[in-house]
Amino acid sequence: MPSRFENLIIVVSKFLNIIAGIALTVMMFLTVIDVALRAFGAPIIGTYEIVALLLALVIGFGIPQVSMDRGHVYMEILLNLFSKRNKAILNTTTRIICIFLFILIGYNVVSVGNEFRMSGEVSPTIKLPFFPMAYGVGVCCFIECFVFIVDILKIWRGKYE
């Protein structure tokens, strides 16, 4: 039975994934409508900018759920050569490395968001600010660290695989 901490991370990851799905759907409809309107000489202004910003949401907000679902690519052939204990050690080690990596990524993305906010940088055509997207992706990187902690707990409880 998952702990409260694990349940919280599961709920947060699913919520972020829903936001990523909505952003992807909006990207799809916006692109289709823009292409259709271009045929009539009336494109939607700022479509490229909106799609680019939504792509940041799709990628950043989707990462925790993909990790939770183990939807990433990994070398199972190599892992099958190890004993159960050595698999646990290897999986734990990679998760710890990933925690440090995502802390670094999250910190840097939030720093870039601060620079965007302080400079007032916005998209060129429709003047959308960049900093909210950077902050959102940065927070998702920190949430990803908690997903890795949940993985480590599952590994050592023997419930990971």
mmCIF file of the C-alpha atoms, coordinates in Angstrom:
data_MODEL
# 
_entry.id   MODEL 
# 
loop_
_atom_site.group_PDB 
_atom_site.id 
_atom_site.type_symbol 
_atom_site.label_atom_id 
_atom_site.label_alt_id 
_atom_site.label_comp_id 
_atom_site.label_asym_id 
_atom_site.label_entity_id 
_atom_site.label_seq_id 
_atom_site.pdbx_PDB_ins_code 
_atom_site.Cartn_x 
_atom_site.Cartn_y 
_atom_site.Cartn_z 
_atom_site.occupancy 
_atom_site.B_iso_or_equiv 
_atom_site.pdbx_formal_charge 
_atom_site.auth_seq_id 
_atom_site.auth_comp_id 
_atom_site.auth_asym_id 
_atom_site.auth_atom_id 
_atom_site.pdbx_PDB_model_num 
ATOM 1   C CA . MET A 1 1   ? 0.000  0.000   0.000   1.00 0.00 ? 1   MET A CA 1 
ATOM 2   C CA . PRO A 1 2   ? 1.472  3.358   -1.014  1.00 0.00 ? 2   PRO A CA 1 
ATOM 3   C CA . SER A 1 3   ? 2.311  5.881   1.684   1.00 0.00 ? 3   SER A CA 1 
ATOM 4   C CA . ARG A 1 4   ? 0.733  9.333   1.865   1.00 0.00 ? 4   ARG A CA 1 
ATOM 5   C CA . PHE A 1 5   ? 3.891  10.773  0.316   1.00 0.00 ? 5   PHE A CA 1 
ATOM 6   C CA . GLU A 1 6   ? 3.684  8.358   -2.621  1.00 0.00 ? 6   GLU A CA 1 
ATOM 7   C CA . ASN A 1 7   ? -0.027 9.066   -3.089  1.00 0.00 ? 7   ASN A CA 1 
ATOM 8   C CA . LEU A 1 8   ? 0.652  12.804  -3.084  1.00 0.00 ? 8   LEU A CA 1 
ATOM 9   C CA . ILE A 1 9   ? 3.348  12.442  -5.746  1.00 0.00 ? 9   ILE A CA 1 
ATOM 10  C CA . ILE A 1 10  ? 1.039  10.212  -7.823  1.00 0.00 ? 10  ILE A CA 1 
ATOM 11  C CA . VAL A 1 11  ? -1.796 12.769  -7.640  1.00 0.00 ? 11  VAL A CA 1 
ATOM 12  C CA . VAL A 1 12  ? 0.495  15.721  -8.429  1.00 0.00 ? 12  VAL A CA 1 
ATOM 13  C CA . SER A 1 13  ? 2.079  13.843  -11.354 1.00 0.00 ? 13  SER A CA 1 
ATOM 14  C CA . LYS A 1 14  ? -1.329 12.971  -12.790 1.00 0.00 ? 14  LYS A CA 1 
ATOM 15  C CA . PHE A 1 15  ? -2.507 16.566  -12.409 1.00 0.00 ? 15  PHE A CA 1 
ATOM 16  C CA . LEU A 1 16  ? 0.581  17.882  -14.196 1.00 0.00 ? 16  LEU A CA 1 
ATOM 17  C CA . ASN A 1 17  ? 0.088  15.270  -16.903 1.00 0.00 ? 17  ASN A CA 1 
ATOM 18  C CA . ILE A 1 18  ? -3.483 16.488  -17.431 1.00 0.00 ? 18  ILE A CA 1 
ATOM 19  C CA . ILE A 1 19  ? -2.142 20.020  -17.901 1.00 0.00 ? 19  ILE A CA 1 
ATOM 20  C CA . ALA A 1 20  ? 0.413  18.658  -20.397 1.00 0.00 ? 20  ALA A CA 1 
ATOM 21  C CA . GLY A 1 21  ? -2.363 16.834  -22.245 1.00 0.00 ? 21  GLY A CA 1 
ATOM 22  C CA . ILE A 1 22  ? -4.508 19.947  -22.411 1.00 0.00 ? 22  ILE A CA 1 
ATOM 23  C CA . ALA A 1 23  ? -1.533 21.949  -23.691 1.00 0.00 ? 23  ALA A CA 1 
ATOM 24  C CA . LEU A 1 24  ? -0.875 19.310  -26.375 1.00 0.00 ? 24  LEU A CA 1 
ATOM 25  C CA . THR A 1 25  ? -4.534 19.346  -27.418 1.00 0.00 ? 25  THR A CA 1 
ATOM 26  C CA . VAL A 1 26  ? -4.541 23.145  -27.636 1.00 0.00 ? 26  VAL A CA 1 
ATOM 27  C CA . MET A 1 27  ? -1.332 22.984  -29.711 1.00 0.00 ? 27  MET A CA 1 
ATOM 28  C CA . MET A 1 28  ? -2.949 20.520  -32.089 1.00 0.00 ? 28  MET A CA 1 
ATOM 29  C CA . PHE A 1 29  ? -6.167 22.494  -32.545 1.00 0.00 ? 29  PHE A CA 1 
ATOM 30  C CA . LEU A 1 30  ? -4.356 25.811  -32.826 1.00 0.00 ? 30  LEU A CA 1 
ATOM 31  C CA . THR A 1 31  ? -2.022 24.439  -35.504 1.00 0.00 ? 31  THR A CA 1 
ATOM 32  C CA . VAL A 1 32  ? -4.844 22.863  -37.504 1.00 0.00 ? 32  VAL A CA 1 
ATOM 33  C CA . ILE A 1 33  ? -6.983 26.005  -37.326 1.00 0.00 ? 33  ILE A CA 1 
ATOM 34  C CA . ASP A 1 34  ? -4.014 28.202  -38.246 1.00 0.00 ? 34  ASP A CA 1 
ATOM 35  C CA . VAL A 1 35  ? -3.178 26.037  -41.283 1.00 0.00 ? 35  VAL A CA 1 
ATOM 36  C CA . ALA A 1 36  ? -6.813 26.075  -42.391 1.00 0.00 ? 36  ALA A CA 1 
ATOM 37  C CA . LEU A 1 37  ? -7.072 29.857  -41.984 1.00 0.00 ? 37  LEU A CA 1 
ATOM 38  C CA . ARG A 1 38  ? -3.803 30.380  -43.877 1.00 0.00 ? 38  ARG A CA 1 
ATOM 39  C CA . ALA A 1 39  ? -5.485 28.844  -46.907 1.00 0.00 ? 39  ALA A CA 1 
ATOM 40  C CA . PHE A 1 40  ? -7.915 31.770  -46.770 1.00 0.00 ? 40  PHE A CA 1 
ATOM 41  C CA . GLY A 1 41  ? -5.172 34.322  -46.135 1.00 0.00 ? 41  GLY A CA 1 
ATOM 42  C CA . ALA A 1 42  ? -6.080 34.898  -42.488 1.00 0.00 ? 42  ALA A CA 1 
ATOM 43  C CA . PRO A 1 43  ? -3.537 33.133  -40.237 1.00 0.00 ? 43  PRO A CA 1 
ATOM 44  C CA . ILE A 1 44  ? -3.740 33.386  -36.470 1.00 0.00 ? 44  ILE A CA 1 
ATOM 45  C CA . ILE A 1 45  ? -1.204 35.916  -35.231 1.00 0.00 ? 45  ILE A CA 1 
ATOM 46  C CA . GLY A 1 46  ? 1.336  34.470  -32.789 1.00 0.00 ? 46  GLY A CA 1 
ATOM 47  C CA . THR A 1 47  ? 0.591  30.806  -33.419 1.00 0.00 ? 47  THR A CA 1 
ATOM 48  C CA . TYR A 1 48  ? 4.270  29.913  -33.561 1.00 0.00 ? 48  TYR A CA 1 
ATOM 49  C CA . GLU A 1 49  ? 4.924  31.625  -30.214 1.00 0.00 ? 49  GLU A CA 1 
ATOM 50  C CA . ILE A 1 50  ? 1.944  30.035  -28.484 1.00 0.00 ? 50  ILE A CA 1 
ATOM 51  C CA . VAL A 1 51  ? 2.847  26.577  -29.789 1.00 0.00 ? 51  VAL A CA 1 
ATOM 52  C CA . ALA A 1 52  ? 6.466  26.998  -28.648 1.00 0.00 ? 52  ALA A CA 1 
ATOM 53  C CA . LEU A 1 53  ? 5.391  28.026  -25.135 1.00 0.00 ? 53  LEU A CA 1 
ATOM 54  C CA . LEU A 1 54  ? 2.843  25.218  -24.948 1.00 0.00 ? 54  LEU A CA 1 
ATOM 55  C CA . LEU A 1 55  ? 5.533  22.754  -26.008 1.00 0.00 ? 55  LEU A CA 1 
ATOM 56  C CA . ALA A 1 56  ? 7.503  23.714  -22.903 1.00 0.00 ? 56  ALA A CA 1 
ATOM 57  C CA . LEU A 1 57  ? 4.428  22.822  -20.841 1.00 0.00 ? 57  LEU A CA 1 
ATOM 58  C CA . VAL A 1 58  ? 3.923  19.527  -22.659 1.00 0.00 ? 58  VAL A CA 1 
ATOM 59  C CA . ILE A 1 59  ? 7.506  18.417  -22.092 1.00 0.00 ? 59  ILE A CA 1 
ATOM 60  C CA . GLY A 1 60  ? 8.045  19.811  -18.592 1.00 0.00 ? 60  GLY A CA 1 
ATOM 61  C CA . PHE A 1 61  ? 4.681  18.889  -17.129 1.00 0.00 ? 61  PHE A CA 1 
ATOM 62  C CA . GLY A 1 62  ? 4.702  15.418  -18.713 1.00 0.00 ? 62  GLY A CA 1 
ATOM 63  C CA . ILE A 1 63  ? 8.061  14.321  -17.297 1.00 0.00 ? 63  ILE A CA 1 
ATOM 64  C CA . PRO A 1 64  ? 6.913  13.264  -13.784 1.00 0.00 ? 64  PRO A CA 1 
ATOM 65  C CA . GLN A 1 65  ? 4.089  11.044  -15.061 1.00 0.00 ? 65  GLN A CA 1 
ATOM 66  C CA . VAL A 1 66  ? 6.269  9.436   -17.733 1.00 0.00 ? 66  VAL A CA 1 
ATOM 67  C CA . SER A 1 67  ? 8.800  8.561   -15.035 1.00 0.00 ? 67  SER A CA 1 
ATOM 68  C CA . MET A 1 68  ? 6.043  7.338   -12.731 1.00 0.00 ? 68  MET A CA 1 
ATOM 69  C CA . ASP A 1 69  ? 4.734  5.076   -15.524 1.00 0.00 ? 69  ASP A CA 1 
ATOM 70  C CA . ARG A 1 70  ? 8.295  4.054   -16.439 1.00 0.00 ? 70  ARG A CA 1 
ATOM 71  C CA . GLY A 1 71  ? 7.560  5.138   -20.001 1.00 0.00 ? 71  GLY A CA 1 
ATOM 72  C CA . HIS A 1 72  ? 11.180 5.978   -20.732 1.00 0.00 ? 72  HIS A CA 1 
ATOM 73  C CA . VAL A 1 73  ? 13.646 3.791   -22.605 1.00 0.00 ? 73  VAL A CA 1 
ATOM 74  C CA . TYR A 1 74  ? 16.087 1.713   -20.587 1.00 0.00 ? 74  TYR A CA 1 
ATOM 75  C CA . MET A 1 75  ? 18.380 -1.239  -21.178 1.00 0.00 ? 75  MET A CA 1 
ATOM 76  C CA . GLU A 1 76  ? 16.445 -4.150  -19.722 1.00 0.00 ? 76  GLU A CA 1 
ATOM 77  C CA . ILE A 1 77  ? 18.744 -6.680  -21.411 1.00 0.00 ? 77  ILE A CA 1 
ATOM 78  C CA . LEU A 1 78  ? 21.672 -5.382  -19.387 1.00 0.00 ? 78  LEU A CA 1 
ATOM 79  C CA . LEU A 1 79  ? 19.689 -5.266  -16.133 1.00 0.00 ? 79  LEU A CA 1 
ATOM 80  C CA . ASN A 1 80  ? 18.611 -8.892  -16.519 1.00 0.00 ? 80  ASN A CA 1 
ATOM 81  C CA . LEU A 1 81  ? 22.252 -9.967  -16.164 1.00 0.00 ? 81  LEU A CA 1 
ATOM 82  C CA . PHE A 1 82  ? 22.382 -8.716  -12.552 1.00 0.00 ? 82  PHE A CA 1 
ATOM 83  C CA . SER A 1 83  ? 21.098 -10.298 -9.358  1.00 0.00 ? 83  SER A CA 1 
ATOM 84  C CA . LYS A 1 84  ? 18.069 -8.746  -7.662  1.00 0.00 ? 84  LYS A CA 1 
ATOM 85  C CA . ARG A 1 85  ? 20.277 -6.999  -5.084  1.00 0.00 ? 85  ARG A CA 1 
ATOM 86  C CA . ASN A 1 86  ? 22.651 -5.619  -7.738  1.00 0.00 ? 86  ASN A CA 1 
ATOM 87  C CA . LYS A 1 87  ? 19.673 -4.418  -9.811  1.00 0.00 ? 87  LYS A CA 1 
ATOM 88  C CA . ALA A 1 88  ? 18.407 -2.568  -6.730  1.00 0.00 ? 88  ALA A CA 1 
ATOM 89  C CA . ILE A 1 89  ? 21.825 -0.994  -6.181  1.00 0.00 ? 89  ILE A CA 1 
ATOM 90  C CA . LEU A 1 90  ? 22.117 0.023   -9.848  1.00 0.00 ? 90  LEU A CA 1 
ATOM 91  C CA . ASN A 1 91  ? 18.551 1.387   -9.971  1.00 0.00 ? 91  ASN A CA 1 
ATOM 92  C CA . THR A 1 92  ? 19.083 3.316   -6.734  1.00 0.00 ? 92  THR A CA 1 
ATOM 93  C CA . THR A 1 93  ? 22.373 4.748   -7.966  1.00 0.00 ? 93  THR A CA 1 
ATOM 94  C CA . THR A 1 94  ? 20.838 5.930   -11.234 1.00 0.00 ? 94  THR A CA 1 
ATOM 95  C CA . ARG A 1 95  ? 17.903 7.506   -9.361  1.00 0.00 ? 95  ARG A CA 1 
ATOM 96  C CA . ILE A 1 96  ? 20.275 9.366   -7.034  1.00 0.00 ? 96  ILE A CA 1 
ATOM 97  C CA . ILE A 1 97  ? 22.246 10.660  -10.033 1.00 0.00 ? 97  ILE A CA 1 
ATOM 98  C CA . CYS A 1 98  ? 18.966 11.718  -11.664 1.00 0.00 ? 98  CYS A CA 1 
ATOM 99  C CA . ILE A 1 99  ? 17.877 13.529  -8.487  1.00 0.00 ? 99  ILE A CA 1 
ATOM 100 C CA . PHE A 1 100 ? 21.050 15.622  -8.564  1.00 0.00 ? 100 PHE A CA 1 
ATOM 101 C CA . LEU A 1 101 ? 20.666 16.196  -12.314 1.00 0.00 ? 101 LEU A CA 1 
ATOM 102 C CA . PHE A 1 102 ? 17.054 17.372  -12.001 1.00 0.00 ? 102 PHE A CA 1 
ATOM 103 C CA . ILE A 1 103 ? 17.882 19.608  -9.034  1.00 0.00 ? 103 ILE A CA 1 
ATOM 104 C CA . LEU A 1 104 ? 20.525 21.223  -11.229 1.00 0.00 ? 104 LEU A CA 1 
ATOM 105 C CA . ILE A 1 105 ? 18.179 21.495  -14.216 1.00 0.00 ? 105 ILE A CA 1 
ATOM 106 C CA . GLY A 1 106 ? 15.317 22.840  -12.080 1.00 0.00 ? 106 GLY A CA 1 
ATOM 107 C CA . TYR A 1 107 ? 17.547 25.405  -10.403 1.00 0.00 ? 107 TYR A CA 1 
ATOM 108 C CA . ASN A 1 108 ? 18.858 26.631  -13.756 1.00 0.00 ? 108 ASN A CA 1 
ATOM 109 C CA . VAL A 1 109 ? 15.411 26.794  -15.370 1.00 0.00 ? 109 VAL A CA 1 
ATOM 110 C CA . VAL A 1 110 ? 14.048 28.787  -12.414 1.00 0.00 ? 110 VAL A CA 1 
ATOM 111 C CA . SER A 1 111 ? 17.106 31.078  -12.673 1.00 0.00 ? 111 SER A CA 1 
ATOM 112 C CA . VAL A 1 112 ? 16.339 31.637  -16.353 1.00 0.00 ? 112 VAL A CA 1 
ATOM 113 C CA . GLY A 1 113 ? 12.724 32.361  -15.344 1.00 0.00 ? 113 GLY A CA 1 
ATOM 114 C CA . ASN A 1 114 ? 14.000 34.970  -12.878 1.00 0.00 ? 114 ASN A CA 1 
ATOM 115 C CA . GLU A 1 115 ? 16.065 36.566  -15.643 1.00 0.00 ? 115 GLU A CA 1 
ATOM 116 C CA . PHE A 1 116 ? 13.018 36.608  -17.937 1.00 0.00 ? 116 PHE A CA 1 
ATOM 117 C CA . ARG A 1 117 ? 10.895 38.182  -15.183 1.00 0.00 ? 117 ARG A CA 1 
ATOM 118 C CA . MET A 1 118 ? 13.507 40.795  -14.226 1.00 0.00 ? 118 MET A CA 1 
ATOM 119 C CA . SER A 1 119 ? 14.161 41.777  -17.839 1.00 0.00 ? 119 SER A CA 1 
ATOM 120 C CA . GLY A 1 120 ? 10.477 41.734  -18.781 1.00 0.00 ? 120 GLY A CA 1 
ATOM 121 C CA . GLU A 1 121 ? 11.216 39.476  -21.747 1.00 0.00 ? 121 GLU A CA 1 
ATOM 122 C CA . VAL A 1 122 ? 8.121  38.612  -23.755 1.00 0.00 ? 122 VAL A CA 1 
ATOM 123 C CA . SER A 1 123 ? 7.370  36.931  -27.054 1.00 0.00 ? 123 SER A CA 1 
ATOM 124 C CA . PRO A 1 124 ? 7.910  39.252  -30.013 1.00 0.00 ? 124 PRO A CA 1 
ATOM 125 C CA . THR A 1 125 ? 4.474  39.202  -31.650 1.00 0.00 ? 125 THR A CA 1 
ATOM 126 C CA . ILE A 1 126 ? 1.819  38.818  -28.990 1.00 0.00 ? 126 ILE A CA 1 
ATOM 127 C CA . LYS A 1 127 ? 3.895  39.857  -25.980 1.00 0.00 ? 127 LYS A CA 1 
ATOM 128 C CA . LEU A 1 128 ? 3.376  36.737  -23.837 1.00 0.00 ? 128 LEU A CA 1 
ATOM 129 C CA . PRO A 1 129 ? 5.805  36.660  -20.898 1.00 0.00 ? 129 PRO A CA 1 
ATOM 130 C CA . PHE A 1 130 ? 8.285  33.759  -20.848 1.00 0.00 ? 130 PHE A CA 1 
ATOM 131 C CA . PHE A 1 131 ? 8.879  33.534  -17.093 1.00 0.00 ? 131 PHE A CA 1 
ATOM 132 C CA . PRO A 1 132 ? 5.693  31.636  -16.079 1.00 0.00 ? 132 PRO A CA 1 
ATOM 133 C CA . MET A 1 133 ? 6.592  28.772  -18.421 1.00 0.00 ? 133 MET A CA 1 
ATOM 134 C CA . ALA A 1 134 ? 10.158 28.663  -17.112 1.00 0.00 ? 134 ALA A CA 1 
ATOM 135 C CA . TYR A 1 135 ? 8.947  28.623  -13.505 1.00 0.00 ? 135 TYR A CA 1 
ATOM 136 C CA . GLY A 1 136 ? 6.445  25.871  -14.305 1.00 0.00 ? 136 GLY A CA 1 
ATOM 137 C CA . VAL A 1 137 ? 9.037  23.670  -15.977 1.00 0.00 ? 137 VAL A CA 1 
ATOM 138 C CA . GLY A 1 138 ? 11.485 24.317  -13.128 1.00 0.00 ? 138 GLY A CA 1 
ATOM 139 C CA . VAL A 1 139 ? 8.933  23.272  -10.519 1.00 0.00 ? 139 VAL A CA 1 
ATOM 140 C CA . CYS A 1 140 ? 8.196  20.125  -12.538 1.00 0.00 ? 140 CYS A CA 1 
ATOM 141 C CA . CYS A 1 141 ? 11.919 19.286  -12.457 1.00 0.00 ? 141 CYS A CA 1 
ATOM 142 C CA . PHE A 1 142 ? 11.838 19.497  -8.660  1.00 0.00 ? 142 PHE A CA 1 
ATOM 143 C CA . ILE A 1 143 ? 8.706  17.322  -8.570  1.00 0.00 ? 143 ILE A CA 1 
ATOM 144 C CA . GLU A 1 144 ? 10.584 14.825  -10.745 1.00 0.00 ? 144 GLU A CA 1 
ATOM 145 C CA . CYS A 1 145 ? 13.112 14.536  -7.905  1.00 0.00 ? 145 CYS A CA 1 
ATOM 146 C CA . PHE A 1 146 ? 10.301 13.375  -5.617  1.00 0.00 ? 146 PHE A CA 1 
ATOM 147 C CA . VAL A 1 147 ? 9.248  10.829  -8.249  1.00 0.00 ? 147 VAL A CA 1 
ATOM 148 C CA . PHE A 1 148 ? 12.790 9.423   -8.093  1.00 0.00 ? 148 PHE A CA 1 
ATOM 149 C CA . ILE A 1 149 ? 12.585 9.295   -4.295  1.00 0.00 ? 149 ILE A CA 1 
ATOM 150 C CA . VAL A 1 150 ? 9.341  7.297   -4.612  1.00 0.00 ? 150 VAL A CA 1 
ATOM 151 C CA . ASP A 1 151 ? 11.160 4.975   -7.033  1.00 0.00 ? 151 ASP A CA 1 
ATOM 152 C CA . ILE A 1 152 ? 13.966 4.449   -4.519  1.00 0.00 ? 152 ILE A CA 1 
ATOM 153 C CA . LEU A 1 153 ? 11.420 3.620   -1.794  1.00 0.00 ? 153 LEU A CA 1 
ATOM 154 C CA . LYS A 1 154 ? 9.746  1.097   -4.125  1.00 0.00 ? 154 LYS A CA 1 
ATOM 155 C CA . ILE A 1 155 ? 13.102 -0.434  -5.099  1.00 0.00 ? 155 ILE A CA 1 
ATOM 156 C CA . TRP A 1 156 ? 14.094 -1.142  -1.504  1.00 0.00 ? 156 TRP A CA 1 
ATOM 157 C CA . ARG A 1 157 ? 10.622 -2.415  -0.577  1.00 0.00 ? 157 ARG A CA 1 
ATOM 158 C CA . GLY A 1 158 ? 10.878 -4.893  -3.448  1.00 0.00 ? 158 GLY A CA 1 
ATOM 159 C CA . LYS A 1 159 ? 7.861  -3.398  -5.232  1.00 0.00 ? 159 LYS A CA 1 
ATOM 160 C CA . TYR A 1 160 ? 9.609  -1.668  -8.121  1.00 0.00 ? 160 TYR A CA 1 
ATOM 161 C CA . GLU A 1 161 ? 9.546  -4.463  -10.679 1.00 0.00 ? 161 GLU A CA 1 
# 
